[in-house]
Amino acid sequence: MRISTAQMFQKAVTQMTTQQAEVADLQAKLATGKQLVKPSDNADQSGLIQRLRSAVDRQQVYQNSLEKIGERLGAEETALLSGEKLLHRIRELAVRATNGTLSASDRQIIAREVTALRDEFLALANTRDHSDNYLFSGSMVTTPAFAADSAGQITYRGDDNFISLKVSEQRSLAINRPGDEVFASLLRTAPGEADQRVGFFAVLDDFIGALQSDDSGGIERAISEVDQLSESLALGLADVGSRLEVVASQTAVLEDTTLRYQMLLSDVEDLDYASAVTKLSSEIMSLEAAQSSFVKISQLSLFNFIK
C-alpha cells in the first residue's frame, strides 16, 4: 500500500487540527468554569441543566412570595398589637367611668379621650403596607377598609376575598384577612329585646354616646363589649402568629430545596478544574509532539539518502 506525500500531510494536518480544537475547547471551559460551552456540546446534559436552572428560579419566586407574605403579616401583627393596647386603655376608661363619684362633665372628658382612641383605631384599620395597599380591605387593596357612611357610621368598605400566593409546587398561603374578620362585629343581647349584630366601631361609638349622655347602663354594657372586642382581636393575633410560623417553616423548607437543586446543578454544570487543567496539559503536550514530529517527517526525502 502506497502512502503519498499529500496523504501524509493531510493526515498530519487533520490530527493537529483536532488536537488544536480540543485545546481551544478546554481553554474555553476553563475560562467559563462550565462543563458545556454551548448546548450542542451535549444536548441531554444541556437539557438537564436547563431544567435544574428553571427549578432554582422557581424557588426564588417562591422565596419572594414568602418575603412578601412575611412583610404583610408583620404589618398586620403590628397593627393588631397597637389595637390591643388601645382596647386595653378604652376598657380602663370604661371602668373609671362607672365610678359613682364622677360627674357628667368628668364623663364628657373621658368621652373626648375615647373619641381620640376610636379615631386612632380607625387609622390602624386603614393601615397600608410597603406597597401602599390597604391591609384589611380584602382584595380591594386600593380602597380604605373602613370609612364613614352618609349617616356618619363607620362601616367596612372592602370585600371578603383572600389573596393567596404560591410558596411551593403544592402550597399557597393567604397574605391577608378581610377587615370585617379582623375588626369583627359582636352580637348584642338585652333582656326582652331581639339580638342585634353590632359593628366594631359602632360599639365604640355607642360607648362614646353613653359617656356623653351620662348613661350608666350603656357604660356598664361597654365594659363587657370591649372585652369581647379584645378577645376577637386576640384571636386575630393568634391567627397572624400561626401564619408567621408557617412562613418561617416554609422558608426553611425552601432553603433546603434550593440548596439541593443548586448542588445538583453544580454537579452537572460546573467544571472540575483539576481534571480539566491536567487534560489540557496533556493535550498541549500531544499537540506539540505532533507538530515536532510533523516537522521532522516532512523534511525526510529520498534525495537525502542519495546525497
C-alpha positions in Angstrom: 0.0 0.0 0.0 1.4 3.3 -1.0 1.0 6.5 1.0 1.6 9.6 -0.9 3.2 12.7 0.5 -0.1 14.5 0.1 -1.9 11.9 2.2 0.7 12.0 4.9 0.5 15.8 5.1 -3.3 15.7 5.1 -3.5 13.2 7.9 -1.0 15.1 10.0 -2.9 18.4 9.5 -6.2 16.7 10.4 -4.7 15.3 13.6 -3.2 18.6 14.7 -6.4 20.5 13.8 -8.4 18.1 16.0 -5.9 18.5 18.9 -6.0 22.3 18.5 -9.8 22.3 18.6 -9.6 20.1 21.8 -7.1 22.5 23.4 -9.3 25.5 22.4 -12.4 23.8 23.9 -10.7 23.0 27.2 -9.4 26.6 27.4 -12.9 27.9 26.8 -14.3 25.6 29.5 -11.6 26.8 32.0 -12.5 30.4 31.1 -16.2 29.9 31.8 -15.9 27.4 34.6 -18.6 25.3 32.9 -18.6 21.8 31.5 -20.5 22.9 28.4 -19.5 25.9 26.4 -22.5 25.6 24.1 -25.7 23.5 24.3 -24.7 21.5 21.2 -21.7 20.0 23.1 -24.1 17.6 24.9 -27.8 18.0 24.2 -29.0 15.7 27.0 -26.8 17.3 29.7 -27.8 20.8 28.4 -31.5 19.9 28.8 -30.9 18.7 32.3 -29.0 21.9 33.2 -31.9 24.0 31.8 -34.4 22.1 33.9 -32.4 22.5 37.1 -31.9 26.2 36.4 -35.7 26.6 36.0 -36.2 24.7 39.3 -33.8 27.1 41.1 -35.6 30.1 39.5 -38.9 28.8 40.7 -37.6 28.5 44.3 -36.5 32.2 44.1 -40.1 33.1 43.0 -41.5 31.2 46.0 -38.9 32.9 48.2 -40.1 36.3 47.0 -43.7 35.3 47.7 -42.8 34.3 51.3 -41.0 37.5 51.9 -44.0 39.5 50.7 -46.3 37.4 52.9 -44.0 37.9 55.9 -43.9 41.6 55.4 -47.7 41.8 55.1 -48.3 39.6 58.2 -45.7 41.6 60.1 -47.5 44.9 59.3 -50.8 43.2 60.3 -49.3 42.0 63.6 -48.0 45.4 64.4 -51.4 47.0 63.8 -53.2 44.4 65.9 -50.7 44.8 68.8 -51.3 48.5 68.7 -55.1 47.9 68.6 -54.8 45.6 71.6 -53.2 48.4 73.6 -55.9 50.8 72.5 -58.7 48.5 73.7 -56.9 48.0 77.0 -56.9 51.7 77.5 -60.5 52.0 76.4 -61.5 49.4 79.0 -59.6 51.2 81.7 -61.6 54.4 80.8 -64.9 52.4 80.8 -64.1 51.0 84.3 -63.2 54.5 85.5 -66.4 56.0 84.1 -68.5 53.6 86.2 -67.2 55.3 89.4 -70.2 56.9 91.1 -68.2 59.8 92.3 -67.6 61.1 88.7 -69.8 63.9 87.4 -71.4 64.2 84.0 -68.6 66.7 83.0 -66.0 64.2 84.1 -67.5 61.6 81.8 -67.5 64.2 79.0 -63.8 64.5 79.4 -63.4 60.7 79.2 -65.6 60.7 76.1 -63.1 63.0 74.4 -60.2 60.6 75.1 -62.3 57.6 73.9 -63.1 59.5 70.7 -59.4 60.1 70.1 -58.7 56.4 70.7 -61.5 55.5 68.3 -60.0 57.7 65.6 -56.6 56.1 66.2 -58.3 52.7 65.8 -59.7 53.8 62.5 -56.3 54.8 61.3 -55.0 51.3 62.3 -57.8 49.6 60.5 -56.8 51.6 57.4 -53.1 50.7 57.7 -51.2 50.3 54.4 -48.4 48.0 53.5 -45.0 48.9 52.0 -46.7 48.9 48.5 -49.2 51.5 49.7 -52.0 48.9 49.6 -54.6 48.7 52.4 -54.0 45.7 54.6 -57.6 45.0 55.7 -59.6 45.6 52.6 -59.6 42.1 51.2 -58.8 42.1 47.5 -59.9 45.8 47.2 -56.4 46.9 48.2 -56.8 50.5 46.8 -60.0 51.1 48.9 -59.8 52.2 52.6 -61.1 49.3 54.7 -63.3 51.4 56.9 -65.0 54.8 56.2 -68.0 56.8 57.5 -71.2 56.5 55.5 -73.7 59.2 54.9 -75.1 58.8 58.4 -71.7 59.1 59.9 -71.5 55.4 60.8 -68.1 53.7 60.2 -68.7 50.7 58.0 -66.5 48.1 56.2 -65.8 49.1 52.6 -63.7 46.2 51.5 -64.7 42.7 50.4 -64.3 39.2 51.9 -61.8 37.8 49.3 -58.5 36.4 50.3 -55.3 36.9 48.2 -53.1 33.9 48.0 -49.6 33.4 46.7 -47.9 30.1 45.8 -45.0 29.2 48.1 -44.2 25.8 46.7 -45.4 23.4 43.9 -48.3 22.2 46.1 -48.9 25.0 48.6 -50.4 28.5 48.6 -50.7 30.9 51.6 -53.1 33.8 52.1 -51.4 37.2 52.5 -54.4 39.0 54.0 -57.6 38.8 56.1 -60.7 40.9 55.4 -61.1 43.7 57.8 -64.6 42.7 58.9 -63.0 39.5 60.3 -60.1 41.2 62.0 -62.2 44.0 63.5 -65.2 41.8 63.9 -68.7 42.7 65.0 -70.4 41.2 68.0 -73.9 40.0 69.0 -75.5 42.4 71.4 -78.1 40.8 73.7 -80.5 42.5 76.1 -83.4 41.1 78.2 -86.7 41.5 76.3 -85.0 42.7 73.1 -84.0 40.9 69.9 -80.3 40.1 69.5 -78.6 42.7 67.4 -75.4 42.4 65.4 -73.2 45.5 66.2 -70.1 46.5 64.2 -66.7 47.0 65.8 -66.7 50.8 65.6 -70.4 51.0 66.4 -69.5 49.5 69.8 -67.0 52.3 70.4 -69.4 55.0 69.1 -72.2 53.7 71.4 -69.7 53.9 74.4 -68.9 57.4 73.5 -72.6 58.3 73.3 -73.2 56.7 76.7 -70.4 58.8 78.2 -71.7 62.0 76.6 -75.3 61.3 77.9 -74.1 60.1 81.3 -75.8 56.7 80.6 -74.6 54.4 83.3 -76.3 51.3 81.7 -74.6 52.0 78.4 -71.2 52.4 80.2 -71.6 49.1 82.0 -72.5 47.4 78.8 -69.4 48.9 77.1 -67.1 47.1 79.6 -68.5 43.7 78.6 -68.5 44.5 74.8 -64.9 45.9 74.9 -63.9 42.6 76.5 -65.5 40.8 73.6 -63.7 43.0 71.1 -60.4 42.3 72.9 -61.0 38.5 72.7 -61.7 38.8 69.0 -58.6 40.8 68.4 -56.5 38.3 70.4 -57.8 35.5 68.2 -56.7 37.6 65.2 -53.2 38.0 66.7 -53.1 34.3 67.2 -54.0 33.7 63.6 -51.3 36.0 62.4 -48.8 34.4 64.7 -49.6 30.9 63.4 -49.3 32.1 59.8 -45.9 33.7 60.5 -44.8 30.4 61.9 -45.9 28.7 58.6 -43.9 31.3 56.7 -40.8 30.6 58.8 -41.1 26.8 58.4 -41.8 27.0 54.7 -38.8 29.3 54.3 -36.6 26.7 55.9 -38.0 24.0 53.6 -37.5 26.3 50.6 -33.9 27.0 51.5 -33.2 23.2 51.8 -34.8 22.6 48.4 -32.9 25.4 46.8 -29.6 24.1 48.2 -30.4 20.6 46.9 -31.1 21.9 43.4 -28.0 24.1 43.4 -25.9 21.1 44.3 -27.4 19.0 41.6 -26.8 21.9 39.1 -23.2 22.3 40.2 -22.6 18.6 39.7 -23.8 18.7 36.0 -22.7 22.2 35.1 -19.6 23.3 36.9 -16.2 22.2 35.6 -13.7 20.1 37.6 -10.7 22.5 37.3 -8.1 20.0 38.4 -9.2 17.4 35.9 -9.6 20.0 33.1 -6.1 21.5 33.7 -4.5 18.1 33.7 -6.2 17.1 30.5 -5.3 20.5 28.9 -1.6 20.0 29.7 -1.8 16.5 28.2 -3.4 17.8 25.0 -0.9 20.6 24.7 2.0 18.2 25.1 0.4 15.8 22.5 -0.1 18.7 20.1 3.5 20.0 20.5 4.8 16.4 20.0 2.7 16.0 16.8 3.9 19.3 15.5 7.5 18.4 16.2 7.2 15.0 14.6 5.5 16.5 11.6 8.3 19.0 11.1 10.9 16.2 11.2 8.9 13.8 9.0 8.1 16.5 6.4 11.8 17.1 5.9 12.5 13.4 5.0 13.1 12.9 1.3 14.7 10.2 -0.8 17.1 12.8 -2.1 18.6 13.0 1.4 19.8 9.4 1.1 21.1 9.8 -2.5 23.5 12.6 -1.5 
